[in-house]
Amino acid sequence: MRYFVYKTIVFSALVVLAAFSALAALPLQARDSADRFRGELWYLDRISAPTAWNIETGSEETIVAVLDAGFDLDHEDLATQYWHNDRETSSDGVDNDRNGYEDDVMGWDFVDGDPDPSPDFDGAVSDTVASHGTVIAGIIGATANNGLGIAGINWDVSIMPLRVLDSRGAGSTADVRDAIEYAVNNGADVINLSFTFTKTDNRLRDTIEWAHDEGVVIVAAIGNGNIDTDSTPIYPACFDSEVGRNVVIGVAASDRDDRKASFSNYGAGCVDLTAPGTDIFASVYHDPNILSFITSYASPWEGTSLAAPMVSAAAALLRSSYPSLTPDQIRNVLKLSVDSVGETSLEARKRLGAGRLNLFQALQTAQVFALGSGSGKNNKDQPSSGSLVVAQGRGADSTVRRVDGGGNLLSQFQAYPIGFRGGVNLATGDVDGDGEVEIITGAGIGGGPQVRVFDLDGKLENQFFAFDEGDRNGIFVASGDTNNDGMDEIIVTSCMNGTGQVRIFNRYGHLKGAYFPFGRTNNPVRVAIGNIDDDGEQEVLSVLERGGEGSVLAHDGSGRYVRSFVVFGGAVDALSVATIDLEGDGRDEIIVGAGSGEAPRVGVYNDLGVEKLNFFGYQLGFHGGIEVAGADIDGNGLPEIYVFPHSSGGPQVRVFNQEGSVIGGFFPFDPAFRFGGSISIK
């Protein structure tokens, strides 16, 4: 039997506040609580809880099991929030529900083996240990709007109190295993583990993996001590590396500035995301007859122990709103919806996971995954029949990755020599007419105008220079059959300081044609190929990456003007472009994404410029520009629209359906990266 001591909370003397700050100003359209100490709960505003409460405040049907050192079962803000086992009769000495535990009406004490999970006061006990479970329970689900103390992240929830730590804050992994099994068998949706240990335990690891596979979300604190968990694993958060897949959501702690809390452990391999963990005002164990416990609320509390229940509470909100979400979907939703942490270096950001928890964005993102879960279609956890190709922008290396519709890696390769950091632009097409798609790359700014053609596994098939070899302006690439010969051509334009010329090459680099869709201009031209009319031949759609005032021009393969129109009412000056047959009528629609400096808008138009869809690809605060692509990657007969940040954003692919609703998303590169990039589908 392995023993451990919890080390996820930093001791701070408990202080009864004599005066309290005024209520924080409410964000626009926020739904807030009116509890006495709401003004002390700064972290609720930081994680966008008030706006999230417009969507969901929780449900008593959602059960969060908290494994800890004991709970104040009579606390004024928590007494009505605890889970109640309605199948059991209190104090009759009979195991009424035959679950192996007599009289377990309100959880279980696995340390003493009785149905009272309150703290043990038989020996010396610190106020920190005695209050630890009550602090966590209050963060998750303290009763809101009762005029008393604080508000939990869930206004309605059932907290299952399970005691696994003794009066010293120590416990055995055997008790933790039993408690996890109890939680799963009694209907828990989420399990919170705000403790750590440093030596692995295979049986506990297997139990946690089993719980995950049973549909329970497991959340664990990463621990305190400022330890790099990539080199010194801390459990249970680091069990993922032993299991070989992500079954535990590891949580680090951030401060008021969204930087790593000084005490928080860190590590790219064990941390999934970050949540506030400093200066937390909380509910504590209360006993008016003991001076150390005379108050029901205290501050400041610090530790990853406080960050973990915020994520557990977020998972509970997601389950309350969308009960069909799987643990993997909930983890992905939480990671896809974060805000950036305040660390300045890339390495520091990577060590804190995807970013800092944002409840409102998580609930918005979750609706898409829920749609996929309910219908069986567009479920990102299902295998995909197609693939997409992604690369990062300027500042990153030239790794190109081919992934399926769920973001699972199929192949990867280096498009240009090690050390090149100019970014890679992408296209895909069958350039030799053999029925197999090739990957076409163009070196970004700072690289020579070198077009390279690879097979899907990254084997180089051909390369050529599209402009003068000394040119270092970077090139955009596109591909399509512009002359109706059954083979796709390669279309190349300059990334910067060009002349506005569009050049068309075959796979060998022989120039087949050239023209100036916007006349001579230094503004970069972006192109896409598609059949937008009834003539059976493909057209070249051109936009300006800046200075275009929303203009989209169509030319045939010889450069002859066909038609033009304006998107977004001319209000968007910078664009990217792609094509997709959304309606299955053999005619492509035109997808446009707003460029850098613009709100993250995506529009879909027919060949006459009539708007079919208009939606936001990312949160409104993102202005790094959007790359767009479209295809039926999951093979369900319904085309999807894929978006990717052009610059500065994290590498988050988001997937939208024909109605402009999100149906999935994933990170093909490390979530901490901020290089933007390129995406292509064929």
N, C-alpha and C positions, 0 to 999 in steps of 0.2 A: 504494500500500500504506500503510495507516494503522498507526502504532505507538502503543503506550500503555504505561503503567507501572502495575502493580497497586498499589492504595491501600486495601486492605481489611483490613490488619492493622496494629495499632499496635505499634511496636517496644518491647519490654521486654527488659532484660538477662536472659539465661537464668540461672537459679539452680538449682543442684543442692541439693535439700532434704536437710538433715542429719537431720531428724526428721520423722516423719509423724504426722498426727492419727489418732485411733482411728477404726475403721470407723463410718460413720454408722448410726444406728439404722434398722432396716428397717421399712417400713410393714407393716401387717397383711396377711398373705397375699401378700406380695411375694416374687418370685423374684429373688435378687440374685447377683452374681458375687463371687468370693472372691479377686480379684486383689490383688497387694501394695499398690498405691496407690489402691485403691478409695475410701478415705476422703477422698482429695483431689478426687474427681470429683463435686463438689457439684451440678453441673448435671444429672446423671443423676436425682437425686432431684427436682429442681425440675421436670423435664419428665415425671415419673412413669414413668421407664424400668423400675424394678423391677416395678411392677404390670403394665406392658405386657408384660414378659417372661413373665408367666404365660400370655399369649395367643400371642406370637410372638417368636422370637429371631433370625429371619432364615433365609436359604437361600443356599447357594453357587450356586444357579441364578439368583439375582438379581444383575445386573451394574450396578455404579455406576461410571461413567467420571468420573475426576477430572482436569481440565485444570489444570496447575499448573507449578511451577518445578523439579520433579524429586522423586524418591522414593528412600528407602532401601529397596531391594528385598530386603535381607538382614536387616531389622530383626526382632528376636526376637519382637515382638508382631504382625508384619504379614506375614512371609515366606510363611505358608501362606494368607493372605487375598487375595493378588493374583490377578487373572484370569489364566488360562493359555489360550493359543490352541492347542488340541489338534490343529488342522488344519495346524499349521506345525512344521517340523523346525528345531531350533536350529542356527545357525552353519553351515548347508550352502550358503549363498549362493543359495538358490533360493526363489522365491515359491511355496511348495507349495500354498497355498490360493487362489492367484491373486487376491488382494485388492489387489494393487498395492504390497505392502510385504514385502520379503524378510526372513525370520528374525524376524518380529514375534511371538515366542513370548509376550512379556510386555509388550504395549503398544508405544508408539513415541515417539521424540524428534522432534518436528516442528521444533525449532529447528536441530538438527544433522543431521536426516535419517538417523537410524540407529535400530536396535531397542533401544537402551539409554536408558530414560527416567530415569536417575539424574541428580543435579545435575551441572553442569559446573564443574570446579575448575581449568580451564586459566588463568583469570584471577582477579582479586580477587572473592571472593564472601563475602557476609555470612552469619553463621549463621542469621539470620532467613529469608533467601531460600532457602538450602540446605535448611532444615527445613520450609519452608512446606507442601509437598505431603505430607510425612510426618505433620505435625500433623493435616492434614485427613483423611488416610486413617485415622489412628488414631481420630479421633472417630467416623468412620463405621463402622469395622469392626476395631478391635484385638481380637486373640484373647482371649476371656474364659475365666476359670477355668483358666489354665495356670500359675498360681503366679508369674507374672513381673511385669508392670507394670500396665497399665490394661485396661479393658474398653471395647470399642466399643459403640455403640448396637445394631449388628447383630453377634451372636455368630458368625454364619455369613453370608458375603457374598463376592462376587467383585469386587474393586476393580480397575478397568482404569486403569493409570497412563499418562497421556498428557502429555508435557512440551511446553508452549507458551510458557514464560517463560524468559528467559536468566538468567545469573548476577547481573544487575542487577535482576531482577524485571520486565523489559520484554519485550514481544513484539509480534507483528503479528496483526491480525485475519485475515489470510490463513491463518496457521497455525491459528488458532482455528477457522476455517471447516473446514479440512481435518481437524482433530481431531474436530470434531462429526460430520462425515460418516463418519469412521472409526468412531467410537463407535456411531453408529446402524447402520451396515452390519455391525458385528460384534456386535450383539445387546444393546447397552446398554439398561437399563431406566430409568436415571436419569443425568443429567449434572450435575455440580457445577461451577459457575463462580465461584470465589472471587477475582475480580479485577474492576476497573472501568476505564472510559475515559469521556471527557467529550464526544467528538464521535461522532455517529451513523455507522453504516456500513451502507448498504442491503443489501449482499451478505451480510453476517453476519446482519442482521436476517432476511433471507429464509431463510437456512440454519437459523436457530433456529426459525422458523415451520414449516419443512419437518420438522425433527426432532420438534417437538411433534405435527404431524399424522401422523407415522409411529408415534406412540404412546409417545414418550420424554418423561419428566418433566424439565423444565429448571429448575434452581434457581440463583439468582444472588444474591451479596451485594450489598447496597445501597450499600456503601462507607462510608468514614470521612470526617471533616471537618465533621460537624455541619451538613450542607448540606440545605436544603429542596429535594428533587428535583422537587417540583411546579413550581418556578420555574427550577431548574437541573437538567435531566435528567442522570442518571448511567446509563450503559449497562454491561452488557446488561439490567439490571433494568427500565429504563424503555422498552424496545422495545415494550411492550404498547400504549402510546399511539399509536405509529406503525403497528402492525399493526391496531389497532382491536379487539383482543380479548386476553384474558389467556393468553399462551403462556409466560410466564416467571414463576416464583414468586419474587418479590423478598423478601429477608429482611433485617430490621434486627436490631440487637443490643440486648439488655437486660442489666441488671446483677443482682446478687444480690437486690435488692429489687423486681425486675420493672419497674424504670423504664428509660427509654431510657438506654443507655450514653452517656456524655458525648460520645464521639467519633462515634457512629453517625449517618449520614445518615437522613433521614426523608421522608415524603411520602405522602399518601393515595392518589395515583395510581400509585405504583410499589411500595409495600410491601404485601405480602399478609399477612405475619405476622412475628412476632418470636421470637427464640430467644436463650438466654444467650450472651454474647460477651465476658465479662470474667473475669479471674482463672482462666484455664483451664489445668489441668495436662495435659500432652500428651506423646505420643511424638514424638521428634525424630530428625534424621539422626545416625547414630552411626558414628564412626571412632575407634578407640582410639589411633590414631597421630597424631591431630590434636587439640590441646588444646581447641579450640573445639567439638569434637564428641565429647568423651570420654564424655559421658553419653547414655543412650538415652531419658531423660525429663527434662522441664524445665518450669518455670513462672516467672512468669505470662505467658500469652499473651492478647492482647486483639484484638478486631476483628470486624467483620462477616464476615470470612473464617472465623471459628470458628462463627458462628451459622448460616451457610448450610449447612455439612455436617451439622449436626444435623437440619435440615429435609430434606436429601437422604437422610440415614439413615432418617428417619421415612417418607419416600416409599418407600424400599427395603423397610422392614418391611411397609408396606401391600401392596406388590407381591408380596412373599413369601407373605403370608397370602391375598391375593386377586388373583391374576394377571390377572383379567379387567378390573380397574379401569382406566379411561382416565386420561390426564393431567388432564383437566378434573375428573373425579370425585375424583382424589387431591387436587387443589388444594382443591376444595370440602370434602372430608372434613377436611383439615388446618385449614381456616378455621372450619368449623363446630364443631370440638372444642377450641378454644383455651381457655386461662384468661385472665382479664382482666389487662391490664398495670397497673402501679402508678401510672400518671399520674392526677392528680386532675381535670384539665380535659378536657372533651369533645374540644376541638381537638387536644390532645396525644395522646389515645388514638387519634383518627382517623389521625394521622400514623404510627402504628405498626401499621397493618393491623388484622386481625381480633382479634389478641391474641397471647399467648405460647403457644408450642407445648406440647401435652400429648399424649404418645405413647399413653397408656392410653385416653384418651377418643377419640383418632383411630381406634384399632383397634376400639373398640366401635361407633363411628359407621360405619366402613367396611363392616361386614358387611351393612348394609342396602343400600348402593349396589351391593355385589357381587351380592346377590340380584337386583336389578334388571338388572344387566348380563348375568347368566346366562340369565334367562328371556326377556328382551326386553320384559317387562312392568314397569310402574312405574319405567322408566328416566328419571331426571330430565332427561337430555339429549335425550329425544324430545319432539316437539311435543305439547301437551296440547289437548284439545278443549274444556275448560271454563276457568273463571277463578275466582279468589278475590280478595277485597277486603281491604286492610289499611290501618290507620292507627296512628299512634303516640299514646302517652299523654301525660299531663300533663308540661309542660316542653318539648315539641316543637311545631313549627308544625302547622297543620291540613291537611297534605298527605294526600290519600287516593290510594292506588295500587291499580290493578287489575292483577293478574299472572296468568300461566298457571301450570300445575302445576310448572314448573321454575323459577319466580321471574322469568321474563322479563316486562318491563314492557309492558303493553297500553295503559294510559291512566293519567293522573293529573290531579288538580285540587285546588284549595284549597276545603275545605268551609266555612270561615269566614274572616273578614277577616285580612289579614296582621297579625301581631302577637299574635293570640290563641294562648295557650300552655296552654290548659286540657285539651288532648287531645280526641280524637274517638272516639265510640262508634259502632259500625256495625251495620247489618242490611241484608239484601237480600231483595227480593220483588217479585212482579208486582202492584203496587198498583192498576193501572188495567185489568187483565184483558186486555191486548192481546197477551199471549204474550211480552213482553219484560220482562226483569228490571230493576228500578230499584235504585239504591243509596240507602239511608236513613241519615242521619247524625244524631247527637245530640251537642250540645256538652258537653264534660266540665266538671269542677268549675271554677267561676269564670265560666262562660259562662251566658248566658240559656238558658231551656228551649226552645231553638229547634230544631225538627225540620226537616230539609231533605231534599228528594227530588230525586235527580239521575238522568239516564240514564247508561248505561255509559261514555259518553265524558266525563262530568262536566258536562253541561249542566243547569242548575238548572231543574226542572220545577214545583216547588211548595215552600212552607214555611209553618210555623205554630208557635205557641207551645203546648206541651203543658201547662204550668202558668202561674202568674202571671208576667207579663213581668219583674217585678223579682226573681224567684227566681234565685239564682246557685249552686244546689247541684249543677248538672250533671244530665244525664239519660242513662239506658240506653235503647236501642231494640231492638225485635225485630219480626219480621214473619211473618204466616201467615194463612191463611184461617180465621178463627174462626167464621164464620157460614155457611160452605158456599155462598157466592154466586159463586164463581169468581174473586174478587179478594182479594188479601191485605190484611189490616188492619195497622195500625202500632200496636205495643204499647209503652207508655212507662212507665218508673219513675224514681224519683229516685236520684241517685248517693250523696247523703248528706243527713242532716237532713230526710228526708221523713217521710211518715206510713205508709209501707208499702203505699200504694195502687197498683194496676195500672190504667192507663187504656188504653182501646182506641179508636183513631181510624180513620177512613177517610183516603184520600189527601188530602182537602181540609182535614183538621183538625177534622172534625165528630166530637164525642165519641159513640161508639156504646155504651159501657159502662164500668163501673168496679167494682172490688171489692178487698177486703183479704185476700189468701190466708193471711197469717200474723197477721191482726188488725192493730191499729194498732201500728206499731213504727218506731223511728228507724233500724233496720238496713236497709241497701239490699237491695231485692228484685231478683233477676235472673230473666228468663223466657226460655223457648224454646217454639216451637210444633211439634207433631208429632201424628201419629195413632198412639196407643199401644194402641188396642183394635180391635174388629171393627165399629164402627158407621159407619165411613167418614168420620167428622167429626174434625177436629183438636182436640186438647186443648192447654191452656196449662200448661206445667211451670214451677213456681216454686221457687227456692232463695233462701237468704239469703247475701249476700256476706260477712257475718260474723255470728256468734252463732247459726247454724242447727243445729249439732250433727248435720249430715249429712242433714237432712230434705229430701225432695223431695215437693212437693204437685202433684197434677193437678186441674185444673178444666176444665169445658167453656167454650165461648165466652161463655156468659152469666154465668160466675163461679160456677156450681154445682160443689160439691166432688165429685170422682170417686173419688180414692184417694190414698194417700201411702205412702211407705216411706223407709227410712234407708239411706244409702250409706256405704261405708267403715267399717261397724260403729259409726257415730256418732262416730268418732275425729277426723273432720275438721270443723272448725267453720265454714269459709268455702268457698264453692263458686261455680263458674260452670256453665252448663248449655247443652247443644245436643241435637239429635236427629238420628238417621240410621237408615235401614233397612239394617242390615248383612246380614241374612239373605235379603233379597229376597222376603219373605212379605207385604209390604204393611203391616206393622206396624213402627213406628219403635222403635228402642232409644234409651235415654237416655244421653247422654255427660255425665259430670261431671268437672270439673277442680278440683283443690284451689286455694283462694284464697291471698292473700298471708299470709305467716307460716307456711304449711304446707309439708311436703315435696311435691315436684312430682308428685303422683299423678294419674293419669287412670283413671277407671272407666267401664265400660259395663254397663248394667242393662236387663233387660226391664221390661215394664209392671208386673210384680208385685214388682219390686225384687230379682230374682234376678241375681246378679253374673255377667256373661259374660266380662268382661276387667278386668284390673287391672294397670297398668304405670306406669312413671315416664316423664314427658314430657321431663325434662331431668335433668342430674346431681343427685345427692342434695343437694349444697350449695346449690342454688338454692331460694329461698323467696319469690320475687316473685309467685307466683300464676300460674295457667295459664288462658288463654282457649282454648276448644275449638270445633271445627266439624267437619262431616263431609259428604262428597259424593264422587262418582266423577268427579274432575276430569280424569283422564287418559283417560276413556272406554273403559276396558278391561272394564267390567262388574263391577268389584270396588270397592266404596266404600272410601275412605280416611278416616282420622281426622287432622285437622290441629290442631296446637297452636301457641300463640304466647304469649310472656310477658305477663302482665297489667301488671306494673310492674317497674322496676329492671333487668330483664334486657336483653341485647342483642336486636336484632330478628330472631331466628332462628325461622323457621317449620320445624317438624319434621313429617314425614309418617309415619303408621303404617298398617300393614295390618290385616286382620281378626283377626290373631293377636296384635296389639299389638307387632309388630316394626317397627323403623324401616325405611322404604323410600326415604327421601329427605329433603331439607332445603335451605334456601337463606336468604339475607338479602335481604328486600325493601327494606330501608333500610341505611344505612351501618352496618357491623358494630360500630363504636365507640359507637353510640348506646346509651343505657341508660334509655330512657323506657318500655319495654313498649308495650302498645297494645291494639288490637282487631282481630278478624278475622271475616269472614263469607263464607259460600258459599251459593249458591242454585242 
